[in-house]
Amino acid sequence: MGSAKRTVLRSALKVFDLALVVGCFLVAAFVVAWPPGISTFEQFLSIRIKVGNFVIFAILLAVWNRVFEASGVYDSKRLDSLRDELANISKATLFATGIIYVISMVLRVALVTEAFTATFFATYVSVSVAGRTALRVILHGARARGRDLRYLLIVGTNPRALAFARSIEARPEWGYRIIGFLDRLHESTRREFERSGYQLLGEVVELPQLLRSRPIEEVVIFLPLKSHYHEAMEVARKCEEQGIPVKLSSRLFEMARTSAFAAEDLDGPLIAICGSREGWPAFAKRAFDVLVSAFLLTLLAPLLAVTAILVKATSPGPALFVQERLGLGKRRFRMYKFRTMVADAERRQRELESLNEASGPVFKIRRDPRVTPIGAILRKTSIDELPQLINVVKGDLSLVGPRPLPVRDYQGFDKDWHRRRFSVPPGITCLWQISGRSNISFDKWMELDAQYIDTWSLWLDVKILLKTIPAVLRRTGAA
């Protein structure tokens, strides 16, 4: 499970919790405040609700959600015990219920009595505890089998760093895989560290190179801040530049728990310094992607079938071209397109490198001899991109996001800020597509990707999608 899917899961939990509030509210009203003249539950549900009461209830739901977020209910619980997670939920529920009770008293909501509040609280806690326990069992089982893993780099080699690593490896259900350690060690201490069985990947100054070459999803800093403050902050800056979440272990921050993940046997909490986009906006983006892609795949099914037949009939080779691309967190995935070139196009690319007309590490030739006649039409109309809707449904791509690059192109990156594009899901279209595509330089392309990341909103996605249609029809920048 990638970070995009984890965001969807977190947002789905929020939806579930709010739906559970509504359900428990109805149950408490049904049990405690049964209206006269109502003989069945169906009649109870048919009672009309005044607009004013509906508005009040919507406000209470918003308060509930805010309390749960502030209480850390939706933070990562990988390193927490089940007891701690359930205690956290119970405390948040008690606090949120208390706030709702007070607000209801102030607004004089007759339904919310002491008996109603107690029934609501007991029902909510019971169902929520059962649901979270079941979810934990499912997730732990998946992580123990090697799924839903987060690749972790540890900066520092002191005893607390080693204790943290041992805790991680002793609990495969936490779902972390340690890439290795970074630190500056003398020869004697290096040999001592290597006897621990862990891999020292290099010194802290080598972090940028590692972030370029490894699929690192999180970095945890265990450097002593008193003597390595500037070094630790430089690590955080480098990671933030590439959109990689960073956490800091330090006793200086023992009072700050809001963004921490911590295990009972670790010496101090881990404080989030910078993280990735998550929550309701990311959930809305994913839901939008799936709904629109599923609709388009259904609507365009005849066109997809005809195109596949034409590609297959006009040149030897498969109808689909499948290529490894780099996605979120530099993870590789198989991207689908209709084949527009001869079957051995990738092998022949090495012979054509000297003819490359694009700036930067990407490869483009306006009159590429490998393109087939039907392929030229598909490229001009962008029909060759339509199979990527399957990637969107699978979760490899978003409808809108930085275009995923082939592994060959990524290896030519020479600026760290270019890699920030891997902090968000890649997409079928983005600002680059509607700004000239092949007509703009590589650096300008990367700047547009960074602009999209910094200014993202669901409305921006909609605007880009709407502008993509005329850009395709005008064949703006099509190779």
N, C-alpha and C positions, 0 to 999 in steps of 0.2 A: 504494500500500500504506500503510494507516494504521498508527499505532503498535501497535494491537492485533494486526494481522497480522504486524508485525515481531517482536512478542513471541512469537507462535506459531512463526515461523521460527526464532528463537533457541532456543526450547525444543525444536523438532524437531531442531535440530543436536545438542542434548544427548542426545536419545534415540538419534540416529544414532551418535554417538560411543560411547555405552555399548554399543549393539548391535555396533558395530565391535570394541570390546574383547573381547566374548564370541566373535565370529567369529574374530578373530586369535588368541585364546587356544586355540581349538579347532584352528586351522590349525597353530600352533606345536606343540601336543601331538601332532597327527597326524604332523607331519614329524619331530620330534625324539624323542618318547617313545612310539613305536608299540608297543602292548602285545603280548606273545606270544599266539599263537592267534587273532589278529584278521586276517582276510583282506580285508575290504572296509570302506569308509568308513561304510557303514550299520551294520555291526557295531560299529565304533568309537563311533558316536553312541549305540548302545544300551547302552553300559557304564553301570552304576548308579553314582550319585554319593552318597557318604555325606553325611548331614545336616550333620555337622561341617565337611566340605569346602565344602558349599554355603554355609554361614554365613560361612566365611572368604572365599569368593569374593565374596559380597555386600558384605562389609566392604571388600574391595579395590576394588570398583566405586565405593563411596561415596568412598573416598580418591581414586580417579582423577577423579571428578567435581569434588571439592573443589579438587584441584590445578589442574585446567583453569580453573575459575572464578576462582581466586586469580591465575592467570597471565594473565588478561584474554583468554583464547581466545574468549569469547563476547561481548566488548565490541564496539561498532560498529567496523568496519574500513573505513568509507567513505573515510577520509582516509589510510589506510595503503597502501603499495605491496604488490603481491603478494609480493615478496621478503620484506618485513617480516612479513606475515601468516603465510607458510609457515615462516619462521624461528621465529616465536613458537610455532607449533604443534609444530615439531620440538623446541624447547627444553622445552616443557611435557610433551611425550611422553617425552623423555629423563628429565626430573625425576620424572614420575609412575611410569615404569617402574622407575627406581632405587629409589623408595620401596617399590614393590610387591615388588621383589627382596629388599630388606632385611627387610621384614615376613615374607616367605615363608621366609627363612633363620631368622628368630627363631622362627617357628611350625613350622619343620621340614617345609615342604611339599616333598616329594621331587620332584615334577614340575618345579618351577621351578629349573632348572639354568642355568648360564651360556649354554649353547647354546640352551635354550628361550627365555631372556630376549632374546638377540640376534635370534632368528628372529621372536619376537613384535614387537619394536621395529621391525625392518625392514619387516615386513608392515603394521603399523599406519601407520607414516609414509608408506609408498608409497600405500596406499589413501586415507588422509586427505588427502594433498597433491593427489592426482588429484581427489578429491571437492570440496575447497575451491576448486581452480582452476576446475572446471566451474561451480560455484555463482557464483563471482565473474564469470565471463563472462556468465552468464545475468542476474545482477542489474545489471551494468554496462550491458548492452544495454537492459534495461527502463528504467533511469534515464535513459539517453541519449534515450529516446523519450518522456520526460516522465512516467514512472510511478515509484511509490515515492519521491515527493519529500517533503522536509522543509522547511517554511517557516521561515526563519531571520531574526531581527532582531539587528543588531549595535549595541551600545551603546559609543560611542567612535568618533572619526574620526582617530586618530593613524596614522602610517605603517604600523604593524603591523596595524591594523584594515583598512586599504586593501589591504595585501599579502594578508591572509587572504581578503578579498572577491575579489581578482583570481584567487587560487588556486582558489576555489570556482567561479567562472564559467568558468575555463579547463578545468575537469574536470567536464563535465555528467554523467559516469558516477558521480560521487560522490553525486548525487541531492539536492542542496540548491538551494533557490531563495531568494535574498535579498529580503526584503520592503523593507528600507531601513535607515537609520542613525538613531541618536539621539545628540545631543550639544549642548552649549551653545557656540555659536561667535559671535565678533564678526563684524561685517559683512564685513571684509576676508577673514578666514579662511573665512567662509561661501562667498564668491564663489570662492575658491580650491578649496574642496571640491567645489562644484557643477561645476567644470571637469573633475573626475574622472569625471563621467558617472553618479555614484550619486545616489540620492534621499535627502535629509535630511528626515526625517519630523517633526522637531521637537526639543525639548529633553528631557532625561532625565525631568523632572517630568511630561511628557506620556505616560509609559509606561503608566500604568493605563488611560487612554483608548484607547491603541492595542491593549492586550491585550483590551479589550472589543470593539473593532470589527474586528480583523483575525484571520485564522486562523493565529496564530503558534504554532509547535510547539516551537521552541527559541530561547533567547536567549544570545548570547555577549557577555561584557563585556570590553572592551579599555581600560577606564579605568585610568590609572596609580594604583596603590593608595596610594602614599605621599601623594598630594595629594587623592585622591578615595575613600578607604577607606569612609567612611560612606555616600557616594552609591552606591558599588558594592554594599554590603551591603543598602541600601534597595531597590535593583533586584532583588537576589536574594530579598528578603523578599516583595516585591510579586508576583514570579513564582511563588514557592512557595505564596503565598496562593491563586493560581488554578491550581495544579498544573502549571505549565509548567516543563520542565527548563531549568536555567541552567548555563552553563559560563563559567569565568573564565580569561582568558589573562594570565599573569603569570610573570615569571622567579623570583618568590619561591617558586614551587611546582615548580621544575624536577625535584626529586627525587620528587615524587608522581606516579606514572604509573598507578595502579590503575584510576582511573575516567576517564582522559583519552582524548580522541581527538586525534590530531596528524598533521600532514603533514610530510614531510621538509623542505619549503622554508618552514615557518612558524617565526617567532622565538619559540620556547617552546611548551610544551604547553598544552592546554586542559583545565582541571580541572573535573569535574562537582561542582557545589555541591548541587544537588537534582535529583532525577529522578522518573520515573514508575514505577508498579508494573510489574514484569516478572518473568521467570523461570518456575519450575515452577508456582507458584500460578496465574499468568495463563494458562499453557498448559493447566492442568487445568480452569480455568473455561471456556476456549474449547472444549475437547474435550467437556466436559459440556454446554455450550450446543448444539453441533452434534448430538450423539447424541440428546439429549432432544427437540430441535426436530424432527429428522428422524423420530423415532418418533411424535411427536404429529401431525405432518402426515400421516403414513401412516394412523394410527389414526383421525383425525378427517376424513379425506378425504370420506366421505359427508356429514357434517354441513356441511362447507365448501361442497360442491356444492349442497346443498339451500338453504342460506342465500343463496348467490349468486343462485339462481333466484328465491327469494322477494323479495329486494331489487329485482332487475331487473323482476319482474312487478308489483310493487305501487306503483312510482313511476317516473317518467321519469328517465333518467340511468344511469350505469354502476353495476355491482355494487360495484366497489371505489372507495374514496376515496383518492386519492394526494396527499400534502401534503409540502412541504419542511419538514424538521425539522433542528435543530442537534444533531450528535452529538459524538463524541470530538474534542477540539481545535477545537470550533466549526465543524467541517466539515459542510456540508449534505448531506443524503441524502433520498431519496424514501421516505416511510413509508407502508405499506399498512394500510388498515382497510376493513371493510365500510361502505358508505355508509349513514349513519343519518339524514341530513338531505336536504332538497330539493337539487336539482342546483346552484342558484345561492346556496348558503348562505354562502359566503365573501364574496360581493358584498353580501349583505344584512346581514352582521355590522356594517358601519359604521352602519347605521340603528338598531342595537340597543345600541350602546356605552353609552348612558346607562342601560340597564337592568342593566348588569353587577353581579353580586352577589358576585363573588370579590374578595379583597384582593390587593394587589400588581398586577403587570402582566398576570396571566392573565385570560381572559374566560370566565365561566360564568353561565348562567341556568338555574335549576331547571326552569322550564316554558318551555323554548326553543321558540318557535313554528315554528322551521325543522325540528324533528325530525319524521320521518314515523312513522306508527303502528307499522310493523314495526321502525323504528329505535329506538323507545322500548324495545321488548322486547329488542333486541340490546344496548342500553346497560345495561339492568338486569341482564342475564345475563353481560355482558362478552364475548359472542360476537363482537361487532364488532372485538375486539382480536386475534382468532385469526390473521388474515393476517400479523400481525407476526412470526409464526414464520418466514416467508419471509425477513424482514429479518434474523432471527437467523442463519439458515443462510448468508446472504450476508455477514454480518460487520458490518452496520450497527448491530445491536442485540445486547444480551445478554439472556438470560432475566430476570436480575435486575440492576437498576441504576437510577440516577435517570431519571425519565421524560423523554423528549426533548420539548423545547418548540418550538412554532412560532416562526418568525423574528419575528413580530409581538410575541409575549410576551417574547422575549429583549431586544428593543429597549427594554423598560420596566424592565430591571434597574437598580437604583440602588446596589447594594452589591457591592464587589469579591469578597467571600467567597462570594457566591452563585454566581459563575462557576467556583468550584472544581469544581462538578459536571461540567464539561467535561474534567476530567483523567482520567475513567474512561469506559468505554463506557456509553451509556444502555441502559435495559432496559424490558421489558414490565411488570414489577412491581417494587416496592421497599417500603421501610418505609412510605412514604406510602400505598400501596394498602391495607395491612393495618392502618392507624392511623386510618382515617376518611375518607380521600380528600377529597371536597368539603366535609367538615365541619370541616377544620382550616385555619388561616390560611396565607397564602403563606410568611411567615417561618418558621413551624413546619415547613412542608413542606421548605424549604431546610435547616433544622437537621437534619431526619431524613436528608436526602441526605448532609450532611456527616458525620453519625454513621455512616452506612453506609460511606462512603469510609474513615473512620478505623478502623473495626472490622472491615473486610471479611475474610471467610474463605469457603472453599467450603462449609463447614458452615452458615454464616450464609445463604448463597444457598439451600441446601436447606430451612432452616427457614422462610425467607420464602416459598418456593414452596409449602410445605405449609400455611402459614397463609393463603396467598392463596385456596386452595380454599374454606374456610369463609367467608372474607370475601366472596367472590363469591356464594356460596349465600345468605348473610344479606343481600346487597345493601348492605353497609356503605358508606355515603357515595356510592353510585352516583348520578350526576346524572340 
